[in-house]
Amino acid sequence: MTISRNSHFLKEMGITEWASLEPLPVSAPIVLADEQANAQSAQVNSSGGHGSNGTWWFFGNKPQGDAELLFNNMIRALGLSPSDWTWKSPSDNLNTLEIPANRLPIVALAFGGPAAQKLSGERDSLPELRETVLALNAEFEEEIPLIASFDLLHALSKPKDKSLLWQDLLLARSVLQNS
């Protein structure tokens, strides 16, 4: 993926300036939930490995329409292949989630205040939960970091908040890279 292509995706998200400190890997086409299981084993980047060196768990209402387009653009801008991420519902029983073998570390991102509150066990509103590394409220051997952000539909209805959503994604990427 070239820098100009990344810039195009970021511009669609409402972010006009962006600079990467390191080149992003070439990623495979983006697919959502049902198609992802079939694509996971076959889709890796051209270097033979996974671009993020970890797994991303996205929690929230499954995006549709323009929200799905925004989500796909975010995935592309992050350089993630389908095997690097999975979409989950906040209503899932967290203690039954399985950590994929050889895919540590994991970072979780909650789209929307209610999802962030349910997943973290916190009662604060989204503005207080954002820009903080929370913990996924579940019983795992290792603590899984959770980043709270805006719901995708909120970001579409308030374009100025797209840049804040992008900042949350960068925080999640930073947490994942430093794990």
N, C-alpha and C positions, 0 to 999 in steps of 0.2 A: 504494500500500500504506500503510495507516494505522499509526500507532505501536501501537495496541492489537493489530492483527493481527501485527506484528512481535513484540510481547511474548508473544503466544500461541505463536508458533514457537519463540522462545527458551526459554519455559517448558517446552515439550516436549523441548527439548535439555538441560534441567536447569539453565537459567540463569534466575534469578528476577528480577534487576534489570538493566535495560539502558537507556541513554539515547543517542540519536543526536544528533550535533552538527549534522547536516544532514539534510534530508528525503531518504528513499530514493525512487528513481523507481518508477513502476508497472511491474511486469515481466509478461512473457508467461508462459503456463503452462510448467511444467518438463517436458522430455522427455529421455530418455537416449539415448545413442549412436546406435542405428540410426534413430530418428525425428528426431534432431537435424539431420541433413544436409538433410532436406526442410523443416524449420521455420526454419532459419537465415536464409534470405533474406526470409521473410515476417514474422518475429517481431522487432519492435523496440519500445521503449517509446513512450509517448504523445508524448514530445517529438520523436520522429523520429530520435533518436540512440541510442547505446548507454549504458546506465547506468554502466558501470564505466570508460569511457574506456580500455579495454585488453582483453586477453584473459587468461582463466584457463585453465591446463592442470592438470587433476586426474589424478594417477597413482595406481594401486592396483588391487586386485581390484574388478571392477565390482560395485557394491552391488546387493543383492537383498533382498527382504522388508523387515524393519525397518531395515536399513542403508540401503536405497534411500529409505525414508521420512525418515530422519534427513538424508540427503544433500539430498533435495528441500527440506526445511525450512531447511537451511543456505543453499541457493541463494536461496530466497525471502527469508530474513532479510538476505542480502547485497544483495538487489535486482538480481540478475543475470537477464538474459533468455537464452534458449537460444543466441543468437548471441554472447554474451559468454564462453562457456566450452565446453570440450570434455573428454571423458573419454578417457584414454590408458592403455595398459598399460605397466608398467615394463619389460616385455620387448621393447617396440618398439625398433627401431634409432633412436636419438636423432638421428643424423646424416641420417636420411631424413625427419624431421619438417619440414613446411613451415610457415613463419610466414605467417599470413593477411595479404594485402595491406591496408594502412591499418589494421592492428589492433595496432600497437605502442602502448604497451609490453605485455609479457607477464610474468605471474608464474606459476610452477609450484608446485603443492602436492603433496607425496608423502604418501600415507596409509600409515603403517607403517614400521618400522625397515628391513626389507629393501628396500623400494622407495626409501627415502631414501638408503640406502647405495649401491644400484646407480646411481641417477640422479646422485648427487653425487661418487661415487668415494671417499667417506670411509669409514673403518672403524669409527668410533665408534658406540656404541649410540644408540638413539633419544633417551634422556634427555639425552645430550650434544649431539645434533644439533638438538633443539628450541630454540626461542627464538633461533635464529641464522639469519641470511640466508646461505644457501649458494648455490652456482652450479650450474646444470645442466651436467653433464659432457658437453658436445657442442660441435661446431664450428659456431657461428653468428657472424654479423658482430658482434652485440652479445651481451654476457653476459646470460643469462636467470636471474633470481633464483629460488631454490628454497627453499621452506619445508617443513620436516619436521614431521609431526604423527602422531597416533595413527591406527591403522586404525579404520575405522568400527565394525567388530564389537567391537573393544576398548572403544571409547567406549560402546557399548551394554551391554557386560558390566560395565563399571565406570563408573556414572553420574557419579561425582565427576570423572572425567577429561573429561567433556563440556565443562566450563567451560575446561579447558586447550586442548581442540580449538578452542573458540571464540576463545580468545586467539591461537592460531596463525592462524586465519582473519583476525582483525583485523590481525595483523602482516603477512600477505600483502596485505591491502587497503591498508595503510599504505605498503608497498613499492611497490605499483602506483600509488598516488596521487602518490608522490614521485618517480616515474620520469620 
